[in-house]
């Protein structure tokens, strides 16, 4: 009986860690880090902290241009920074990103395999305080930075739209986080 209980606990712990890794990609909290805007001619649009079961996972910051429109995600430049508050493996971040991207839209298994491999090559293992910043380049793809140093890019516009939809799309798994990041735009009459 003990080994059966222990197996359930180990399985639950593994599932929780996997979910936290996926969520960690979603948004990091601010820890007094005063980074310059990673988006030329952009301004800080919003900040939010992702929490899971009461634990802070990461802090997210979003920079957008003055004419940003959330309904045109993928058509406008933006920068999203995640400041991690927990340690995660880069491979787990990439794997969870694919799961979350499926909420935003359809894509083939071949695309999923290609994108996951590309993210695994780009995303390092992170520790508390590390930052991954993604820049969306409309019509081109996404560029990533790790602690302000270039990490690489994925030149695929559909990947970029779906990736940033993890946090900013209407089907995000974290709608409260989305509202905080986009508050400036969602509360403004168009």
Secondary structure, 3 states (H helix, E strand, C coil): CHHHHHHHHHHHHHHHHHHHHHHHHHCECCCCCCCCCCCCCEEEEEEEEEEECCEEEEEEEEEEECCCCHHHCCCCCEEEEEEECCCECHHHHHHHHHHHHHHHCCCCHHHHHHHHHHHHHHCCCECCCCEEEEEEECCCEEEEEECCEEEEEECCHHHHHHHHHHHHCCCCCCHHHHHHHCHHHHCCCC
